[in-house]
């Protein structure tokens, strides 16, 4: 994989999509990643690639498909609220095979120990991996279109529908070749409309995602191993201070005191600032810290901290080392410097 950091975000996304649209690629082979315009090499670059890919899948691409998809400048392959995300129903995205691309991206990241796509609808995950719509437990929130959701919800109660409500439901039923509402079919119609809104309109997307996952050779493991968490819930993908602190190894005393750039007291003060930052930071800031530190938003074993002479924090993402300057005398100045640096995690590897 190759991406030119000297180009705009849209061009970088085109490079990623073009890579995953290639035919006759052995996706299960070891991957080599290169960033043009950056001297970085090693595992940190690979982590940066997969982190970028999963971010685009979850939050959208910057590619200008406004005229074709009708959105506001961001092309989202998945839509809806957290833990209820489903693939977009855009015909342009389907006809462009972008869900095949998404399947390959997801499988490729999984093969290399990378992040997974969190927050998908449980009903959609069930159908994708097990193939049965009849046994999927749907929730109203799984429908990403608010207008359609509100119309379907009119059938959930027992109160008679007024003329306007009945007209809205009837229009939706006719557009999907279903009979109009009656007192006898009300519950059945609610379930059919919800099933079609969430799953029926996404049959082609499911087929493309499956093809992409099969191309990367992860499909057998996903369907045969029920203990494999491939699509975690949003809560399972969170980063808590306790989790992060348990993976950090603090600076240790050196046998040669002449090699020490800072005293033990100074090191303790700076690591204390880091601990305070982790304990008070938002989940988003913790993930940015992880990406700055190791290259992606997943914790690695033995994430090391070093106290060095430097103007600003730096990192060696390949070796999972965070290098913190020892000149800070207050948490406020430490927090300002670290926040400024982790904000650059999309553009470099520990260098500002």
Phi, psi and omega per residue, in radians:
X1 nan 2.477 -3.136
X2 -2.440 2.360 3.113
X3 -2.442 2.343 -3.088
X4 -1.660 1.904 -3.122
X5 -1.248 -0.201 -3.140
X6 -1.416 -0.181 3.135
X7 -1.641 2.992 3.139
X8 -1.270 2.914 -3.101
X9 -1.051 -0.668 -3.137
X10 -1.106 -0.714 -3.140
X11 -1.197 -0.661 3.082
X12 -1.081 -0.684 3.120
X13 -1.175 -0.651 3.075
X14 -1.074 -0.695 3.129
X15 -1.102 -0.727 3.113
X16 -1.126 -0.828 -3.110
X17 -1.124 -0.735 3.122
X18 -1.080 -0.649 3.117
X19 -1.091 -0.779 -3.085
X20 -1.442 -0.046 3.026
X21 -1.627 -0.068 -3.113
X22 -1.114 2.624 3.081
X23 -1.752 2.805 3.035
X24 0.962 0.789 3.091
X25 -1.905 2.353 3.063
X26 -1.476 1.566 -3.023
X27 -1.175 -0.373 -3.121
X28 -1.425 -0.097 3.135
X29 -1.270 2.769 3.058
X30 -0.973 2.488 -3.075
X31 -1.826 2.502 3.066
X32 -2.120 2.137 -3.084
X33 -1.949 2.477 -3.138
X34 -2.408 2.339 3.076
X35 -1.903 1.934 3.096
X36 -1.324 2.346 -3.082
X37 1.621 0.052 3.105
X38 -2.442 2.376 -3.084
X39 -1.419 -0.054 -3.068
X40 -1.129 2.482 3.067
X41 -2.435 2.887 3.023
X42 1.786 -2.895 -3.061
X43 -1.108 -0.543 -3.140
X44 -1.062 -0.631 3.109
X45 -1.167 -0.745 3.113
X46 -1.065 -0.769 3.117
X47 -1.086 -0.706 3.127
X48 -1.052 -0.739 3.118
X49 -1.020 -0.925 -3.062
X50 -1.208 -0.567 3.061
X51 -1.117 -0.755 3.114
X52 -1.100 -0.758 -3.129
X53 -1.051 -0.844 -3.103
X54 -1.189 -0.575 3.086
X55 -1.112 -0.728 3.130
X56 -1.154 -0.694 3.139
X57 -1.123 -0.672 -3.053
X58 -1.449 -0.719 -3.016
X59 -1.888 -0.128 3.044
X60 1.908 2.736 3.081
X61 -1.658 2.637 3.115
X62 -1.476 -0.056 -3.121
X63 -0.965 2.390 -3.070
X64 -1.414 1.557 3.074
X65 -2.019 0.491 -3.053
X66 -1.039 -0.799 -3.077
X67 -1.129 -0.505 -3.035
X68 -1.625 -0.586 -3.074
X69 -1.833 -0.218 3.111
X70 1.334 0.286 -3.133
X71 -1.620 -2.929 -3.041
X72 -1.912 0.609 3.052
X73 1.918 -0.273 3.099
X74 -2.006 2.232 -3.139
X75 -1.675 1.835 -3.099
X76 -1.703 2.174 3.063
X77 -1.383 -0.464 3.111
X78 -2.163 2.470 -3.072
X79 -2.372 2.792 -3.119
X80 2.089 -2.997 -3.126
X81 -1.730 2.828 -3.105
X82 -0.915 2.406 -3.090
X83 1.208 0.142 3.060
X84 -2.391 0.365 -3.132
X85 -1.183 2.443 3.049
X86 -2.407 2.798 3.117
X87 -1.074 2.576 3.065
X88 -1.073 2.613 3.106
X89 -1.655 0.203 -3.132
X90 -1.082 2.173 3.126
X91 -1.159 -0.575 3.124
X92 -1.088 -0.762 -3.141
X93 -1.136 -0.671 3.131
X94 -1.159 -0.841 -3.089
X95 -1.206 -0.337 3.079
X96 -1.542 0.069 3.136
X97 1.048 0.536 -3.096
X98 -1.303 -0.326 3.064
X99 -1.440 -0.431 2.932
X100 -1.129 -0.757 3.069
X101 -1.042 -0.775 -3.136
X102 -1.081 -0.723 3.109
X103 -1.082 -0.731 3.099
X104 -1.141 -0.713 3.114
X105 -1.064 -0.808 -3.118
X106 -1.120 -0.799 3.130
X107 -1.145 -0.690 -3.131
X108 -1.127 -0.756 3.109
X109 -1.094 -0.751 3.138
X110 -1.084 -0.731 3.139
X111 -1.033 -0.558 -3.070
X112 -1.820 0.383 3.055
X113 1.252 0.334 -3.073
X114 -1.472 -3.104 -3.119
X115 -1.181 2.720 3.096
X116 -1.899 2.917 3.124
X117 -1.502 1.975 -3.095
X118 -1.709 2.714 3.000
X119 1.604 0.186 3.111
X120 -1.271 2.685 3.050
X121 -1.014 2.314 3.138
X122 -1.115 -0.610 3.130
X123 -1.160 -0.716 3.131
X124 -1.151 -0.737 3.118
X125 -1.063 -0.727 3.133
X126 -1.030 -0.815 -3.115
X127 -1.212 -0.691 -3.134
X128 -1.074 -0.774 -3.037
X129 -1.586 -0.455 -3.083
X130 -2.052 -0.282 2.951
X131 1.405 0.134 -3.078
X132 -1.996 1.950 3.077
X133 -1.270 -0.507 -3.060
X134 -1.136 -0.514 -3.094
X135 -1.762 0.105 3.133
X136 -1.380 2.333 3.114
X137 -1.639 1.826 -3.063
X138 -1.578 2.601 3.009
X139 -2.131 2.640 -3.122
X140 -1.026 -0.596 -3.132
X141 -1.163 -0.268 3.109
X142 -1.202 -0.301 3.093
X143 -1.459 1.986 -3.038
X144 -1.331 -0.393 -3.122
X145 -1.442 1.968 -3.036
X146 -1.121 -0.698 -3.130
X147 -1.111 -0.789 3.109
X148 -1.129 -0.706 3.130
X149 -1.043 -0.767 -3.130
X150 -1.153 -0.645 3.117
X151 -1.164 -0.787 3.116
X152 -1.091 -0.659 -3.094
X153 -1.140 -0.351 3.091
X154 -1.067 -0.428 -3.114
X155 -1.555 -0.059 -3.018
X156 -1.358 -0.436 -3.106
X157 -1.645 -2.925 -3.136
X158 -1.908 -0.184 -3.088
X159 -1.185 2.461 3.105
X160 -1.072 2.534 3.121
X161 -1.432 2.398 3.032
X162 -1.373 -3.139 -3.047
X163 -1.090 -0.745 -3.122
X164 -1.162 -0.765 3.128
X165 -1.120 -0.757 3.137
X166 -1.094 -0.644 3.128
X167 -1.154 -0.726 3.124
X168 -1.095 -0.787 -3.137
X169 -1.140 -0.751 -3.123
X170 -1.090 -0.747 3.126
X171 -1.051 -0.726 3.133
X172 -1.175 -0.727 3.131
X173 -1.073 -0.790 -3.112
X174 -1.152 -0.621 -3.140
X175 -1.177 -0.375 3.139
X176 -1.972 0.343 3.069
X177 0.999 0.762 3.078
X178 -2.068 2.687 3.136
X179 -1.213 2.773 3.116
X180 -1.219 2.911 -3.075
X181 -1.330 2.450 2.989
X182 -2.375 2.978 3.101
X183 -1.123 -0.569 -3.078
X184 -1.340 -0.599 -3.044
X185 -1.807 0.222 -2.993
X186 -1.025 -0.900 -3.102
X187 -1.188 -0.732 3.118
X188 -1.050 -0.746 -3.111
X189 -1.171 -0.657 3.082
X190 -1.011 -0.827 -3.113
X191 -1.181 -0.677 3.139
X192 -1.177 -0.759 3.126
X193 -1.101 -0.766 -3.133
X194 -1.151 -0.716 3.130
X195 -1.094 -0.734 -3.138
X196 -1.227 -0.678 -3.123
X197 -1.104 -0.632 -3.065
X198 -1.628 -0.794 -2.993
X199 -1.918 -0.752 -3.072
X200 -1.058 -0.582 -3.130
X201 -1.461 0.070 -3.053
X202 -2.239 0.423 3.131
X203 -1.112 -0.793 -3.120
X204 -1.181 -0.628 3.102
X205 -1.122 -0.708 3.115
X206 -1.077 -0.773 3.133
X207 -1.067 -0.730 -3.139
X208 -1.178 -0.746 3.110
X209 -1.057 -0.755 3.109
X210 -1.054 -0.776 3.122
X211 -1.038 -0.756 3.137
X212 -1.115 -0.715 3.115
X213 -1.184 -0.649 3.095
X214 -1.187 -0.616 3.113
X215 -1.058 -0.569 -3.117
X216 -1.605 0.081 3.035
X217 1.184 0.354 3.100
X218 -1.697 -0.181 -3.041
X219 -0.998 -0.835 3.138
X220 -1.004 -0.691 -3.125
X221 -1.173 -0.655 -3.114
X222 -1.209 -0.624 -3.076
X223 -1.541 -0.430 -3.095
X224 -1.695 -0.470 -3.124
X225 -1.844 1.745 -3.099
X226 -1.259 -0.255 -3.124
X227 -1.479 -0.132 -3.133
X228 -1.373 2.140 3.116
X229 -1.666 1.732 -3.102
X230 -1.697 -0.590 3.095
X231 -2.109 1.460 -3.091
X232 -1.223 2.759 2.986
X233 -1.230 2.827 -3.128
X234 -1.028 -0.692 -3.130
X235 -1.172 -0.530 3.136
X236 -1.334 -0.257 -3.117
X237 -1.747 0.049 -3.083
X238 -1.317 2.743 3.094
X239 -2.022 2.013 -3.135
X240 -1.797 2.712 3.108
X241 -0.979 -0.711 -3.113
X242 -1.099 -0.735 3.129
X243 -1.101 -0.788 -3.099
X244 -1.181 -0.769 -3.122
X245 -1.084 -0.549 -3.116
X246 -1.235 -0.269 -3.126
X247 -1.730 -0.035 -3.025
X248 -1.700 2.330 2.990
X249 -1.866 2.119 -3.066
X250 -1.355 2.851 3.127
X251 -1.014 2.441 3.131
X252 -1.908 2.733 3.128
X253 -1.165 2.415 3.072
X254 -1.576 2.575 3.109
X255 -1.174 -0.511 -3.124
X256 -1.804 1.856 -3.083
X257 -1.128 -0.418 -3.141
X258 -1.188 -0.403 3.140
X259 -1.440 -0.183 -3.088
X260 -1.366 2.138 3.117
X261 -1.422 -0.456 3.140
X262 -2.384 2.662 -3.131
X263 -1.255 2.921 3.135
X264 -1.085 -0.644 3.130
X265 -1.127 -0.710 3.129
X266 -1.149 -0.713 3.115
X267 -1.102 -0.706 -3.140
X268 -1.132 -0.651 3.131
X269 -1.136 -0.790 -3.104
X270 -1.184 -0.734 3.102
X271 -1.159 -0.507 3.045
X272 -1.161 -0.686 3.062
X273 -1.090 -0.720 3.131
X274 -1.098 -0.756 3.127
X275 -1.091 -0.731 3.122
X276 -1.117 -0.690 3.110
X277 -1.073 -0.817 -3.110
X278 -1.110 -0.690 -3.091
X279 -1.251 -0.395 -3.074
X280 -1.933 -0.120 -3.076
X281 -1.345 2.703 3.050
X282 -1.286 2.889 3.114
X283 -1.058 -0.649 3.120
X284 -1.121 -0.756 3.137
X285 -1.177 -0.619 3.096
X286 -1.123 -0.690 3.116
X287 -1.200 -0.622 3.066
X288 -1.156 -0.650 3.077
X289 -1.099 -0.769 3.111
X290 -1.063 -0.767 -3.127
X291 -1.140 -0.684 3.089
X292 -1.142 -0.614 -3.032
X293 -1.388 -0.900 -3.011
X294 -2.052 -0.160 3.090
X295 1.897 -0.383 3.032
X296 -2.550 3.122 -2.989
X297 -1.525 0.286 3.100
X298 -1.836 2.475 3.121
X299 -1.322 2.456 3.086
X300 -1.926 2.774 3.087
X301 -1.248 2.542 3.062
X302 0.961 0.965 3.029
X303 -1.335 1.959 -2.964
X304 -1.642 2.671 3.063
X305 -2.138 2.318 3.056
X306 -2.185 2.475 3.077
X307 -1.793 2.102 -3.006
X308 -2.329 2.969 3.019
X309 -1.513 1.942 -3.087
X310 -2.843 2.761 3.111
X311 -1.343 -0.697 -3.071
X312 -2.367 2.789 3.069
X313 -1.032 2.536 3.078
X314 -2.393 3.013 3.104
X315 -2.584 2.714 2.950
X316 -2.010 1.608 -2.991
X317 -1.140 -0.507 3.128
X318 -1.100 -0.676 -3.097
X319 -1.787 0.110 3.084
X320 1.012 0.769 -3.129
X321 -1.980 2.220 3.029
X322 -1.795 2.115 -3.110
X323 -1.844 2.003 -3.071
X324 -1.884 2.351 3.071
X325 -1.129 2.552 -3.129
X326 -1.667 0.146 -3.036
X327 -1.562 -0.069 -3.094
X328 -1.262 2.350 3.127
X329 -2.016 0.017 3.100
X330 -2.593 2.668 3.125
X331 -1.151 -0.575 -3.116
X332 -1.066 -0.795 3.139
X333 -1.210 -0.647 3.084
X334 -1.100 -0.806 -3.121
X335 -1.080 -0.736 -3.139
X336 -1.096 -0.794 -3.132
X337 -1.137 -0.752 -3.110
X338 -1.216 -0.713 3.118
X339 -1.084 -0.686 3.127
X340 -1.108 -0.663 -3.088
X341 -1.334 -0.755 -3.110
X342 -1.206 -0.300 3.050
X343 -1.244 -0.209 3.134
X344 -1.691 0.140 -2.988
X345 -1.089 -0.337 3.117
X346 -1.380 -0.296 -2.937
X347 -2.009 -0.169 -3.112
X348 -2.828 -2.957 -3.041
X349 -2.251 1.249 3.080
X350 1.439 0.159 3.131
X351 -2.156 2.308 -3.091
X352 -1.867 nan nan
